[in-house]
Amino acid sequence: MKYLLSLLAFIFLFSCTSQKNGSKYSKIEYEAGACFGSCPIFKITVNPDRTAVFEAEHFNFSKGFSKGEFDKPREGTFKGTIKQEDYNILIALLDGSDVKNLNEKYGERNITDLPTSHLRISFTDGASKHVEDYGKKGTEKLEKLYRFFEDLRTSQQWTKVK
């Protein structure tokens, strides 16, 4: 009886641990494109273990606009681990956006100087979703998600790898 209770306790603890670490997202990727100004150009990829890659092209660390910025080499590739509380916020924002049911394209291309964002989500069930948003104003929930990704550039500890 003692062994049976120990086995049940072990199974219970293991199941709680595996549920805690499980995520329905196998990869989360956000890419911000250029505009006719100093919009940050970058891509952030986040894995379910919270490891992340930040690929900074231009205007991620500079203040002010300079046309000469484009003549400079890209700013670099950085790696880091997203803080647990920030990862939880990211997952909540994605869940609240009902990603699988979002449109594939947002934005009117009547204005020619707005940035385009790309949200690419891979799910653990094998499905994927790509949302292209010209002007970054698709939905109110998407706008919050985009701002969150913009903030990750400066709110996390990044280590330059190249």
DSSP file with accessible surface (Angstrom, degrees, kcal/mol):
  #  RESIDUE AA STRUCTURE BP1 BP2  ACC     N-H-->O    O-->H-N    N-H-->O    O-->H-N    TCO  KAPPA ALPHA  PHI   PSI    X-CA   Y-CA   Z-CA
    1    1 A M     >        0   0  166      0, 0.0     4,-2.5     0, 0.0     5,-0.2   0.000 360.0 360.0 360.0 -42.0    0.0    0.0    0.0
    2    2 A K  H  >  +     0   0  156      1,-0.2     4,-2.1     2,-0.2     5,-0.1   0.896 360.0  47.5 -61.0 -41.3    2.9    2.4    0.9
    3    3 A Y  H  > S+     0   0  192      2,-0.2     4,-2.5     1,-0.2    -1,-0.2   0.884 110.0  52.6 -68.4 -37.2    4.5    1.7   -2.5
    4    4 A L  H  > S+     0   0   95      2,-0.2     4,-2.5     1,-0.2    -2,-0.2   0.928 110.3  47.3 -64.2 -44.1    1.2    2.2   -4.3
    5    5 A L  H  X S+     0   0  105     -4,-2.5     4,-2.5     2,-0.2    -2,-0.2   0.899 112.0  50.8 -63.7 -39.6    0.7    5.6   -2.6
    6    6 A S  H  X S+     0   0   72     -4,-2.1     4,-2.5     2,-0.2    -2,-0.2   0.920 110.7  49.0 -63.2 -42.8    4.3    6.6   -3.4
    7    7 A L  H  X S+     0   0   96     -4,-2.5     4,-2.5     2,-0.2    -2,-0.2   0.927 112.0  48.0 -63.6 -44.0    3.8    5.7   -7.1
    8    8 A L  H  X S+     0   0   96     -4,-2.5     4,-2.5     2,-0.2    -2,-0.2   0.904 111.4  50.5 -63.8 -40.5    0.5    7.6   -7.3
    9    9 A A  H  X S+     0   0   52     -4,-2.5     4,-2.6     2,-0.2     5,-0.2   0.921 110.9  49.4 -63.5 -42.1    2.2   10.7   -5.6
   10   10 A F  H  X S+     0   0  136     -4,-2.5     4,-2.6     2,-0.2     5,-0.2   0.937 111.9  47.8 -62.6 -46.0    5.1   10.5   -8.1
   11   11 A I  H  X S+     0   0   89     -4,-2.5     4,-2.5     2,-0.2     5,-0.2   0.924 111.8  50.8 -61.9 -42.1    2.7   10.3  -11.1
   12   12 A F  H  X S+     0   0  131     -4,-2.5     4,-2.0    -5,-0.2    -2,-0.2   0.943 112.4  45.4 -61.7 -47.3    0.7   13.2   -9.8
   13   13 A L  H  X S+     0   0  110     -4,-2.6     4,-2.1     1,-0.2    -1,-0.2   0.913 113.1  50.5 -64.1 -41.2    3.7   15.4   -9.3
   14   14 A F  H  X S+     0   0  133     -4,-2.6     4,-2.5    -5,-0.2     5,-0.2   0.922 109.4  50.6 -65.0 -40.5    5.1   14.4  -12.7
   15   15 A S  H  X S+     0   0   41     -4,-2.5     4,-1.9    -5,-0.2    -1,-0.2   0.895 109.9  50.3 -67.3 -36.4    1.8   15.2  -14.5
   16   16 A C  H  X S+     0   0   53     -4,-2.0     4,-1.9    -5,-0.2    -1,-0.2   0.919 111.8  48.6 -66.3 -40.7    1.7   18.7  -12.8
   17   17 A T  H  X S+     0   0   79     -4,-2.1     4,-1.8     1,-0.2    -2,-0.2   0.931 111.2  48.3 -66.2 -44.4    5.2   19.4  -13.9
   18   18 A S  H  X S+     0   0   59     -4,-2.5     4,-1.0     1,-0.2    -1,-0.2   0.873 111.6  50.1 -68.5 -33.4    4.7   18.4  -17.5
   19   19 A Q  H  < S+     0   0  148     -4,-1.9     3,-0.3    -5,-0.2    -1,-0.2   0.895 108.0  54.3 -69.1 -36.4    1.5   20.4  -17.7
   20   20 A K  H  < S+     0   0  178     -4,-1.9    -2,-0.2     1,-0.2    -1,-0.2   0.897 113.8  40.3 -64.2 -40.0    3.2   23.5  -16.3
   21   21 A N  H  < S+     0   0  118     -4,-1.8    -1,-0.2    -5,-0.1    -2,-0.2   0.613  94.7 104.9 -86.0 -11.9    6.0   23.4  -18.9
   22   22 A G     <  -     0   0   52     -4,-1.0     2,-0.3    -3,-0.3    -3,-0.0  -0.364  46.5-177.1 -72.3 148.1    3.7   22.5  -21.8
   23   23 A S        -     0   0   29     -2,-0.1   101,-0.1     1,-0.1    -2,-0.0  -0.997  32.0-141.6-142.1 145.6    2.8   25.1  -24.4
   24   24 A K  S    S+     0   0  110     -2,-0.3   100,-2.1    99,-0.1     2,-0.5   0.539  87.9  78.9 -83.7  -2.8    0.6   24.9  -27.4
   25   25 A Y  E     -A  123   0A   5     98,-0.3    98,-0.3     1,-0.1     3,-0.1  -0.907  52.3-179.0-107.3 123.2    3.1   27.1  -29.3
   26   26 A S  E    S+     0   0A  48     96,-2.5     2,-0.3    -2,-0.5    97,-0.2   0.713  77.7   6.2 -92.0 -21.2    6.2   25.4  -30.7
   27   27 A K  E     -A  122   0A  82     95,-1.7    95,-2.8    20,-0.2     2,-0.5  -0.915  60.0-164.4-160.3 137.2    7.6   28.7  -32.1
   28   28 A I  E     +AB 121  46A   1     18,-2.5    18,-3.5    -2,-0.3     2,-0.4  -0.988  15.7 179.3-123.4 124.7    6.6   32.3  -31.9
   29   29 A E  E     -AB 120  45A  19     91,-2.5    91,-2.9    -2,-0.5     2,-0.4  -0.992   9.5-176.5-133.1 133.3    8.1   34.7  -34.4
   30   30 A Y  E     -AB 119  44A   0     14,-2.7    14,-2.8    -2,-0.4     2,-0.4  -0.997   4.8-173.2-128.2 130.9    7.5   38.5  -34.8
   31   31 A E  E     -AB 118  43A  64     87,-2.6    87,-2.5    -2,-0.4     2,-0.5  -0.989   7.3-161.2-127.3 129.7    9.1   40.5  -37.6
   32   32 A A  E     -AB 117  42A   1     10,-2.9    10,-1.4    -2,-0.4    85,-0.2  -0.949  16.1-155.7-111.7 124.9    8.9   44.3  -37.9
   33   33 A G        -     0   0   18     83,-2.7    84,-0.0    -2,-0.5     2,-0.0  -0.300  22.7 -79.9 -95.5-178.8    9.7   45.8  -41.3
   34   34 A A        -     0   0   53     81,-0.1    82,-0.4    -2,-0.1     2,-0.3  -0.229  34.8-173.7 -79.4 161.5   10.9   49.2  -42.5
   35   35 A a        -     0   0   21      2,-0.3     2,-1.4     4,-0.2    79,-0.2  -0.802  49.1 -84.1-135.4-178.0    9.0   52.4  -43.1
   36   36 A F  S    S+     0   0  159     77,-1.0     2,-0.2    -2,-0.3    77,-0.1  -0.336 112.1  33.6 -86.8  56.3   10.1   55.7  -44.6
   37   37 A G  S    S-     0   0   19     -2,-1.4    -2,-0.3     2,-0.1    29,-0.1  -0.775 116.7 -49.2-170.7-144.8   11.5   56.8  -41.3
   38   38 A S        +     0   0   54     -2,-0.2    26,-0.1    -4,-0.1    -2,-0.1  -0.120  67.5 152.1-109.5  36.9   13.3   55.3  -38.3
   39   39 A a        -     0   0   31      1,-0.1    -4,-0.2    -4,-0.0    -2,-0.1  -0.470  55.4-104.3 -65.0 132.8   10.9   52.4  -37.5
   40   40 A P        -     0   0   23      0, 0.0     2,-0.6     0, 0.0    19,-0.2  -0.368  31.3-152.9 -60.2 134.8   12.9   49.6  -35.8
   41   41 A I  E     + C   0  58A  26     17,-2.7    16,-2.7    -3,-0.1    17,-1.0  -0.964  40.0 121.0-112.7 116.3   13.6   46.7  -38.2
   42   42 A F  E     -BC  32  56A   3    -10,-1.4   -10,-2.9    -2,-0.6     2,-0.3  -0.974  46.9-137.1-162.7 169.9   14.0   43.4  -36.4
   43   43 A K  E     -BC  31  55A  53     12,-1.7    12,-3.4    -2,-0.3     2,-0.4  -0.991  13.4-167.0-140.9 134.6   12.8   39.9  -35.9
   44   44 A I  E     -BC  30  54A   0    -14,-2.8   -14,-2.7    -2,-0.3     2,-0.5  -0.992   1.9-168.5-122.2 129.4   12.3   38.0  -32.5
   45   45 A T  E     -BC  29  53A  16      8,-2.5     8,-2.1    -2,-0.4     2,-0.4  -0.978   5.7-167.3-117.6 127.5   11.9   34.3  -32.4
   46   46 A V  E     -BC  28  52A   1    -18,-3.5   -18,-2.5    -2,-0.5     6,-0.2  -0.963   4.2-156.2-120.0 130.8   10.7   32.7  -29.1
   47   47 A N    >   -     0   0   50      4,-2.7     3,-2.2    -2,-0.4   -20,-0.2  -0.615  34.0-105.1 -98.4 163.2   10.8   29.0  -28.3
   48   48 A P  T 3  S+     0   0   52      0, 0.0   -21,-0.1     0, 0.0   -22,-0.1   0.742 120.7  60.3 -63.3 -20.9    8.6   27.2  -25.7
   49   49 A D  T 3  S-     0   0  102      2,-0.1     3,-0.1     1,-0.0   -28,-0.0   0.308 120.3-111.1 -86.7   9.9   11.6   26.9  -23.3
   50   50 A R  S <  S+     0   0   68     -3,-2.2    32,-3.2     1,-0.3     2,-0.1   0.368  73.6 138.6  77.8  -2.0   11.7   30.7  -23.4
   51   51 A T  E     - D   0  81A  49     30,-0.2    -4,-2.7    -5,-0.1     2,-0.3  -0.479  32.7-173.6 -69.3 148.0   15.0   30.9  -25.3
   52   52 A A  E     -CD  46  80A   3     28,-2.9    28,-2.0    -6,-0.2     2,-0.4  -0.978  25.8-146.4-146.0 155.1   14.9   33.6  -27.9
   53   53 A V  E     -CD  45  79A  34     -8,-2.1    -8,-2.5    -2,-0.3     2,-0.6  -0.992  11.4-163.4-123.5 130.8   16.8   35.1  -30.8
   54   54 A F  E     -CD  44  78A   0     24,-3.0    24,-2.7    -2,-0.4     2,-0.8  -0.964   2.1-166.4-116.1 111.2   16.7   38.8  -31.6
   55   55 A E  E     -CD  43  77A  56    -12,-3.4   -12,-1.7    -2,-0.6     2,-0.6  -0.879  10.0-164.7-102.6 103.7   17.9   39.8  -35.0
   56   56 A A  E     +CD  42  76A   0     20,-2.7    20,-1.8    -2,-0.8    19,-0.4  -0.801  17.8 167.8 -95.4 122.1   18.4   43.5  -35.1
   57   57 A E  E     -     0   0A  65    -16,-2.7    18,-1.4    -2,-0.6     2,-0.3   0.894  59.4 -22.9 -94.0 -71.0   18.7   45.2  -38.5
   58   58 A H  E    S+C   41   0A  22    -17,-1.0   -17,-2.7    16,-0.2    -1,-0.3  -0.983 114.0  20.8-146.1 154.3   18.4   49.0  -38.0
   59   59 A F  S    S+     0   0   10     -2,-0.3     5,-0.1   -19,-0.2    -1,-0.1   0.665  80.2 114.2  65.6  23.1   17.0   51.6  -35.6
   60   60 A N  S    S+     0   0   12    -19,-0.1    -1,-0.1   -21,-0.1   -18,-0.0   0.752  91.3  16.3 -90.0 -26.0   16.9   49.3  -32.6
   61   61 A F  S    S+     0   0  109      2,-0.0     2,-0.2    93,-0.0    -1,-0.1   0.497 105.4  93.9-123.8 -11.2   19.5   51.1  -30.5
   62   62 A S        -     0   0   45      2,-0.0     2,-0.5     1,-0.0    -4,-0.0  -0.551  62.5-139.8 -87.5 153.2   19.9   54.5  -32.2
   63   63 A K        +     0   0  204     -2,-0.2    -3,-0.0     2,-0.0    -4,-0.0  -0.941  67.7   8.7-111.3 130.2   18.0   57.6  -31.2
   64   64 A G  S    S-     0   0   58     -2,-0.5     2,-0.4    -5,-0.1    -2,-0.0  -0.097  91.6 -71.7  88.4 168.5   16.8   59.9  -33.9
   65   65 A F        +     0   0  100     -2,-0.0     2,-0.4     3,-0.0   -27,-0.1  -0.845  44.2 168.2-108.0 135.5   16.7   59.4  -37.6
   66   66 A S    >   -     0   0   61     -2,-0.4     3,-1.9   -29,-0.1     4,-0.3  -0.969  31.5-146.9-142.8 127.2   19.6   59.4  -40.0
   67   67 A K  G >  S+     0   0  166     -2,-0.4     3,-1.2     1,-0.3     4,-0.3   0.810 100.3  68.6 -61.2 -25.0   19.5   58.2  -43.6
   68   68 A G  G >> S+     0   0   27      1,-0.2     3,-1.3     2,-0.2     4,-0.7   0.656  76.7  83.3 -68.5 -14.2   23.0   57.1  -43.1
   69   69 A E  G X4 S+     0   0   12     -3,-1.9     3,-0.9     1,-0.3    -1,-0.2   0.865  85.7  56.3 -57.4 -36.3   21.7   54.4  -40.7
   70   70 A F  G <4 S+     0   0   90     -3,-1.2    -1,-0.3    -4,-0.3    -2,-0.2   0.712  99.8  59.5 -71.3 -19.5   21.0   52.2  -43.7
   71   71 A D  G <4 S+     0   0  147     -3,-1.3    -1,-0.2    -4,-0.3    -2,-0.2   0.680  91.9  85.9 -79.1 -18.3   24.6   52.4  -44.9
   72   72 A K  S << S-     0   0  118     -3,-0.9     3,-0.1    -4,-0.7    -3,-0.0  -0.446  92.5 -97.9 -78.4 155.8   25.8   50.9  -41.6
   73   73 A P        -     0   0  112      0, 0.0    -1,-0.1     0, 0.0    -2,-0.1  -0.267  55.8 -77.2 -66.8 161.3   25.9   47.1  -41.2
   74   74 A R        -     0   0   82      1,-0.1   -17,-0.2   -16,-0.1   -16,-0.2  -0.189  44.0-116.3 -55.9 155.0   23.0   45.4  -39.5
   75   75 A E        -     0   0   26    -18,-1.4     2,-0.2   -19,-0.4   -18,-0.2   0.759  60.4-104.0 -73.9 -26.5   23.1   45.8  -35.7
   76   76 A G  E     -D   56   0A   3    -20,-1.8   -20,-2.7    84,-0.0     2,-0.4  -0.644  24.5 -75.3 135.0 173.4   23.5   42.1  -34.9
   77   77 A T  E     -D   55   0A  12     85,-2.7    84,-3.2   -22,-0.2    85,-1.5  -0.947  44.5-172.7-111.4 132.9   22.1   38.8  -33.8
   78   78 A F  E     -DE  54 160A  24    -24,-2.7   -24,-3.0    -2,-0.4     2,-0.3  -0.918   9.6-156.5-127.9 149.0   21.4   38.4  -30.1
   79   79 A K  E     +DE  53 159A 115     80,-2.5    80,-2.9    -2,-0.3     2,-0.3  -0.917  25.1 139.5-123.1 154.0   20.3   35.5  -27.9
   80   80 A G  E     -D   52   0A  16    -28,-2.0   -28,-2.9    -2,-0.3     2,-0.5  -0.965  47.0-100.8-170.1-179.3   18.6   35.5  -24.5
   81   81 A T  E     -D   51   0A  73     76,-0.5    76,-0.4    -2,-0.3   -30,-0.2  -0.992  36.7-124.3-122.1 122.9   16.0   33.9  -22.3
   82   82 A I        -     0   0    0    -32,-3.2    74,-0.1    -2,-0.5     5,-0.1  -0.456  35.5-104.8 -66.5 132.5   12.7   35.6  -22.0
   83   83 A K     >  -     0   0  101     -2,-0.2     4,-2.7     1,-0.1     5,-0.2  -0.302  28.1-119.3 -56.9 143.1   11.8   36.3  -18.3
   84   84 A Q  H  > S+     0   0   93      1,-0.2     4,-2.5     2,-0.2     5,-0.2   0.896 112.9  50.0 -55.3 -44.9    9.2   33.9  -17.0
   85   85 A E  H  > S+     0   0  137      1,-0.2     4,-1.8     2,-0.2    -1,-0.2   0.893 112.8  47.3 -64.6 -36.7    6.7   36.7  -16.2
   86   86 A D  H  > S+     0   0   22     -3,-0.2     4,-2.6     2,-0.2    -1,-0.2   0.885 110.3  52.2 -70.8 -37.7    7.1   38.2  -19.7
   87   87 A Y  H  X S+     0   0   16     -4,-2.7     4,-2.6     2,-0.2     5,-0.2   0.923 108.1  51.9 -62.6 -41.5    6.7   34.8  -21.3
   88   88 A N  H  X S+     0   0   87     -4,-2.5     4,-2.3    -5,-0.2    -1,-0.2   0.899 110.1  48.8 -61.2 -40.0    3.5   34.3  -19.4
   89   89 A I  H  X S+     0   0   80     -4,-1.8     4,-2.7     2,-0.2    -1,-0.2   0.927 110.0  52.1 -64.5 -44.0    2.3   37.7  -20.6
   90   90 A L  H  X S+     0   0    0     -4,-2.6     4,-2.5     2,-0.2    -2,-0.2   0.937 110.8  46.7 -57.9 -46.9    3.2   36.8  -24.2
   91   91 A I  H  X S+     0   0   31     -4,-2.6     4,-3.1     1,-0.2     5,-0.2   0.917 112.2  50.8 -63.8 -40.9    1.3   33.6  -24.0
   92   92 A A  H  X S+     0   0   61     -4,-2.3     4,-2.7    -5,-0.2    -1,-0.2   0.904 110.2  49.8 -64.1 -40.3   -1.7   35.4  -22.5
   93   93 A L  H  X S+     0   0   40     -4,-2.7     4,-1.1     2,-0.2    -2,-0.2   0.914 113.5  45.9 -64.1 -41.9   -1.6   38.0  -25.3
   94   94 A L  H >X>S+     0   0    0     -4,-2.5     5,-0.9     2,-0.2     3,-0.5   0.942 114.0  47.7 -65.7 -46.6   -1.5   35.2  -27.9
   95   95 A D  H ><5S+     0   0   71     -4,-3.1     3,-1.3     1,-0.2    -2,-0.2   0.914 111.4  51.4 -60.5 -41.7   -4.3   33.2  -26.3
   96   96 A G  H 3<5S+     0   0   37     -4,-2.7    -1,-0.2     1,-0.3    -2,-0.2   0.731 105.1  57.2 -68.4 -21.8   -6.4   36.4  -25.9
   97   97 A S  H <<5S-     0   0    9     -4,-1.1    -1,-0.3    -3,-0.5    -2,-0.2   0.543  99.9-134.9 -85.2  -8.6   -5.9   37.2  -29.6
   98   98 A D  T X<5 -     0   0   91     -3,-1.3     3,-2.0    -4,-0.5     4,-0.3   0.965  26.0-166.0  50.6  59.5   -7.4   33.8  -30.7
   99   99 A V  G > <S+     0   0    4     -5,-0.9     3,-1.8     1,-0.3    -1,-0.1   0.824  76.0  59.6 -50.3 -44.5   -4.4   33.5  -33.2
  100  100 A K  G 3  S+     0   0   92      1,-0.3    -1,-0.3    29,-0.1    -2,-0.1   0.779 108.2  46.8 -61.7 -23.4   -5.8   30.6  -35.3
  101  101 A N  G <  S+     0   0  117     -3,-2.0    -1,-0.3    -4,-0.1    -2,-0.2   0.329  86.1 114.2-102.5   8.1   -8.9   32.7  -36.2
  102  102 A L  S <  S-     0   0   16     -3,-1.8     2,-0.0    -4,-0.3    -4,-0.0  -0.403  75.3-100.3 -71.8 155.0   -7.1   35.9  -37.1
  103  103 A N        -     0   0   97      1,-0.1    -1,-0.1    -2,-0.1     3,-0.1  -0.353  23.0-129.3 -66.1 157.7   -7.1   37.2  -40.7
  104  104 A E  S    S+     0   0  136      1,-0.2    28,-2.8    27,-0.1     2,-0.4   0.757  90.9  31.6 -81.6 -23.9   -4.0   36.4  -42.8
  105  105 A K  E     +f  132   0A 140     26,-0.2     2,-0.3    28,-0.1    28,-0.2  -0.998  62.5 175.9-138.2 140.1   -3.7   40.1  -43.9
  106  106 A Y  E     +f  133   0A  36     26,-2.1    28,-2.4    -2,-0.4    30,-0.2  -0.946  38.3  55.7-132.3 157.5   -4.6   43.4  -42.3
  107  107 A G        -     0   0   45     -2,-0.3     2,-0.5    26,-0.2    28,-0.1   0.109  66.6-103.7 102.2 146.7   -4.0   47.0  -43.5
  108  108 A E    >   -     0   0  143     26,-0.3     3,-0.7     1,-0.1    -2,-0.0  -0.910  19.0-150.2-102.9 131.1   -4.8   49.2  -46.4
  109  109 A R  T 3   +     0   0  133     -2,-0.5    -1,-0.1     1,-0.2    26,-0.0   0.074  68.9 107.8 -91.6  26.8   -1.9   49.9  -48.7
  110  110 A N  T 3  S+     0   0  139      2,-0.0     2,-0.4     1,-0.0    -1,-0.2   0.720  74.1  60.6 -72.6 -22.5   -3.2   53.4  -49.7
  111  111 A I  S <  S-     0   0   93     -3,-0.7     3,-0.4     1,-0.1    -1,-0.0  -0.914  72.5-159.9-106.7 135.0   -0.4   54.9  -47.6
  112  112 A T  S    S+     0   0  109     -2,-0.4    -1,-0.1     1,-0.2    -3,-0.0   0.394  75.6  61.2-101.4   5.0    3.1   54.0  -48.7
  113  113 A D  S    S+     0   0   75    -78,-0.1   -77,-1.0   -77,-0.1    -1,-0.2   0.204  72.8 111.1-119.4  20.4    5.3   54.7  -45.7
  114  114 A L        -     0   0   63     -3,-0.4     2,-0.1   -79,-0.2    22,-0.1  -0.647  66.1-114.2 -93.8 150.7    3.9   52.4  -43.0
  115  115 A P        -     0   0   17      0, 0.0    20,-3.2     0, 0.0     2,-0.4  -0.438  22.6-137.1 -78.5 155.6    5.8   49.4  -41.6
  116  116 A T  E     - G   0 134A  24    -82,-0.4   -83,-2.7    18,-0.2     2,-0.3  -0.931  15.0-158.9-111.0 136.6    4.6   45.8  -42.1
  117  117 A S  E     -AG  32 133A   0     16,-2.1    16,-2.7    -2,-0.4     2,-0.4  -0.855   2.4-156.8-112.5 152.8    4.7   43.3  -39.4
  118  118 A H  E     -AG  31 132A  33    -87,-2.5   -87,-2.6    -2,-0.3     2,-0.6  -0.995   3.7-168.6-128.2 123.5    4.7   39.5  -39.7
  119  119 A L  E     -AG  30 131A   0     12,-2.5    12,-3.0    -2,-0.4     2,-0.5  -0.973   9.6-176.1-110.8 117.3    3.5   37.3  -36.9
  120  120 A R  E     -AG  29 130A  73    -91,-2.9   -91,-2.5    -2,-0.6     2,-0.5  -0.981   0.8-176.3-119.4 121.8    4.3   33.6  -37.5
  121  121 A I  E     -AG  28 129A   3      8,-2.9     8,-2.5    -2,-0.5     2,-0.5  -0.968  10.7-164.7-121.0 129.7    3.1   31.1  -35.0
  122  122 A S  E     -AG  27 128A  39    -95,-2.8   -96,-2.5    -2,-0.5   -95,-1.7  -0.958  16.4-150.8-109.2 130.6    3.8   27.3  -35.1
  123  123 A F  E >   -A   25   0A  12      4,-3.0     3,-1.8    -2,-0.5   -98,-0.3  -0.689  22.6-121.4-100.4 154.6    1.6   25.2  -32.9
  124  124 A T  T 3  S+     0   0   91   -100,-2.1   -99,-0.1     1,-0.3    -1,-0.1   0.717 111.0  65.4 -67.6 -18.6    2.5   21.9  -31.2
  125  125 A D  T 3  S-     0   0  104   -101,-0.4    -1,-0.3     2,-0.1     3,-0.1   0.400 123.0-102.8 -84.0   5.9   -0.4   20.2  -33.1
  126  126 A G  S <  S+     0   0   68     -3,-1.8    -2,-0.1     1,-0.3    -1,-0.1   0.251  83.9 123.5  95.3 -13.1    1.4   20.9  -36.4
  127  127 A A        -     0   0   39     -5,-0.1    -4,-3.0     2,-0.0    -1,-0.3  -0.335  40.2-166.0 -75.8 161.8   -0.7   23.9  -37.5
  128  128 A S  E     - G   0 122A  92     -6,-0.2     2,-0.4    -3,-0.1    -6,-0.2  -0.974   8.9-158.1-145.6 160.6    0.8   27.3  -38.3
  129  129 A K  E     - G   0 121A  32     -8,-2.5    -8,-2.9    -2,-0.3     2,-0.5  -0.998   2.2-168.6-142.3 135.7   -0.5   30.8  -38.7
  130  130 A H  E     - G   0 120A  76     -2,-0.4     2,-0.5   -10,-0.2   -10,-0.2  -0.988   6.5-172.0-126.5 121.5    1.1   33.8  -40.5
  131  131 A V  E     - G   0 119A   0    -12,-3.0   -12,-2.5    -2,-0.5     2,-0.5  -0.964   4.1-165.1-115.6 120.5   -0.5   37.2  -40.1
  132  132 A E  E     -fG 105 118A  34    -28,-2.8   -26,-2.1    -2,-0.5     2,-0.5  -0.917   8.0-174.0-104.5 128.5    0.8   40.1  -42.2
  133  133 A D  E >   -fG 106 117A   0    -16,-2.7   -16,-2.1    -2,-0.5     3,-0.9  -0.892  12.6-158.3-131.9 102.6   -0.2   43.5  -41.0
  134  134 A Y  E 3  S+ G   0 116A  19    -28,-2.4     3,-0.3    -2,-0.5   -26,-0.3  -0.689  89.6  11.1 -79.8 115.4    0.6   46.6  -43.0
  135  135 A G  T 3  S-     0   0   13    -20,-3.2    -1,-0.2    -2,-0.7   -19,-0.2   0.296 106.3-107.8  99.0  -9.4    0.5   49.5  -40.6
  136  136 A K  S <  S+     0   0   30     -3,-0.9    -1,-0.2   -21,-0.2    -2,-0.1   0.868  91.6 109.9  57.6  40.7    0.4   47.3  -37.5
  137  137 A K        +     0   0  143     -3,-0.3   -30,-0.1     1,-0.1    -1,-0.1   0.003  27.1 130.1-131.7  29.4   -3.2   48.2  -36.7
  138  138 A G  S    S-     0   0   20      1,-0.2     2,-0.3   -32,-0.1   -31,-0.1   0.936  81.6 -17.9 -53.1 -58.2   -4.9   44.8  -37.5
  139  139 A T     >  -     0   0   45      1,-0.1     4,-2.4   -33,-0.1     5,-0.2  -0.945  67.1-106.4-142.5 165.3   -6.9   44.6  -34.2
  140  140 A E  H  > S+     0   0  139     -2,-0.3     4,-1.8     1,-0.2     5,-0.1   0.913 121.8  49.8 -61.2 -40.1   -6.6   46.2  -30.8
  141  141 A K  H  > S+     0   0  115      1,-0.2     4,-1.9     2,-0.2    -1,-0.2   0.883 109.5  51.0 -68.9 -36.6   -5.3   42.9  -29.4
  142  142 A L  H  > S+     0   0    0      2,-0.2     4,-3.0     1,-0.2     5,-0.2   0.910 105.9  55.8 -65.7 -39.7   -2.7   42.6  -32.1
  143  143 A E  H  X S+     0   0   49     -4,-2.4     4,-2.4     1,-0.2    -2,-0.2   0.912 108.0  48.5 -57.8 -42.4   -1.6   46.2  -31.5
  144  144 A K  H  X S+     0   0   96     -4,-1.8     4,-2.2     2,-0.2    -1,-0.2   0.910 111.4  50.3 -63.5 -40.9   -0.9   45.2  -27.8
  145  145 A L  H  X S+     0   0    0     -4,-1.9     4,-2.2     2,-0.2    -2,-0.2   0.929 110.1  49.6 -64.0 -42.5    1.0   42.1  -28.9
  146  146 A Y  H  X S+     0   0    6     -4,-3.0     4,-2.5     1,-0.2    -2,-0.2   0.922 110.6  49.8 -62.8 -44.5    3.1   44.2  -31.3
  147  147 A R  H  X S+     0   0  127     -4,-2.4     4,-2.3    -5,-0.2    -1,-0.2   0.894 108.4  54.3 -61.0 -38.9    3.9   46.8  -28.6
  148  148 A F  H  X S+     0   0   27     -4,-2.2     4,-1.7     2,-0.2    -2,-0.2   0.936 109.4  46.5 -61.7 -45.1    4.9   43.9  -26.3
  149  149 A F  H  X S+     0   0    0     -4,-2.2     4,-0.8     1,-0.2    -2,-0.2   0.903 110.1  53.7 -63.6 -40.0    7.4   42.5  -28.9
  150  150 A E  H >< S+     0   0   32     -4,-2.5     3,-0.7     1,-0.2     4,-0.4   0.910 109.6  48.8 -59.2 -40.9    8.8   46.1  -29.5
  151  151 A D  H >X S+     0   0   96     -4,-2.3     4,-1.9     1,-0.2     3,-1.4   0.798  97.0  69.5 -70.0 -29.8    9.3   46.3  -25.7
  152  152 A L  H 3X S+     0   0    0     -4,-1.7     4,-1.0     1,-0.3    -1,-0.2   0.820  86.5  69.7 -59.0 -27.6   11.1   42.9  -25.5
  153  153 A R  H << S+     0   0   36     -4,-0.8    -1,-0.3    -3,-0.7    -2,-0.2   0.847 116.4  20.9 -58.6 -33.0   14.0   44.5  -27.5
  154  154 A T  H <4 S+     0   0  106     -3,-1.4    -1,-0.2    -4,-0.4    -2,-0.2   0.581 116.9  62.8-113.4 -13.2   14.9   46.5  -24.4
  155  155 A S  H  < S+     0   0   43     -4,-1.9     2,-0.3     2,-0.1    -3,-0.2   0.538  95.2  67.6 -93.3  -5.4   13.3   44.7  -21.5
  156  156 A Q  S  < S-     0   0   16     -4,-1.0     2,-0.7    -5,-0.2   -74,-0.1  -0.726  87.0-107.7-111.7 164.1   15.3   41.5  -21.8
  157  157 A Q        -     0   0  154    -76,-0.4   -76,-0.5    -2,-0.3     2,-0.4  -0.811  42.6-172.8 -90.4 111.6   19.0   40.6  -21.3
  158  158 A W        -     0   0   34     -2,-0.7     2,-0.5   -78,-0.1   -78,-0.2  -0.895  14.2-156.7-110.6 140.5   20.4   40.0  -24.8
  159  159 A T  E     -E   79   0A  88    -80,-2.9   -80,-2.5    -2,-0.4     2,-0.3  -0.964  23.1-124.8-115.6 124.8   23.9   38.6  -25.6
  160  160 A K  E     +E   78   0A 125     -2,-0.5   -82,-0.3   -82,-0.2   -84,-0.0  -0.489  31.3 172.3 -70.9 129.7   25.3   39.5  -29.0
  161  161 A V              0   0   77    -84,-3.2   -83,-0.2     1,-0.3    -1,-0.2   0.581 360.0 360.0-112.5 -20.9   26.4   36.3  -30.9
  162  162 A K              0   0  163    -85,-1.5   -85,-2.7   -87,-0.1    -1,-0.3  -0.980 360.0 360.0-166.4 360.0   27.2   37.9  -34.3
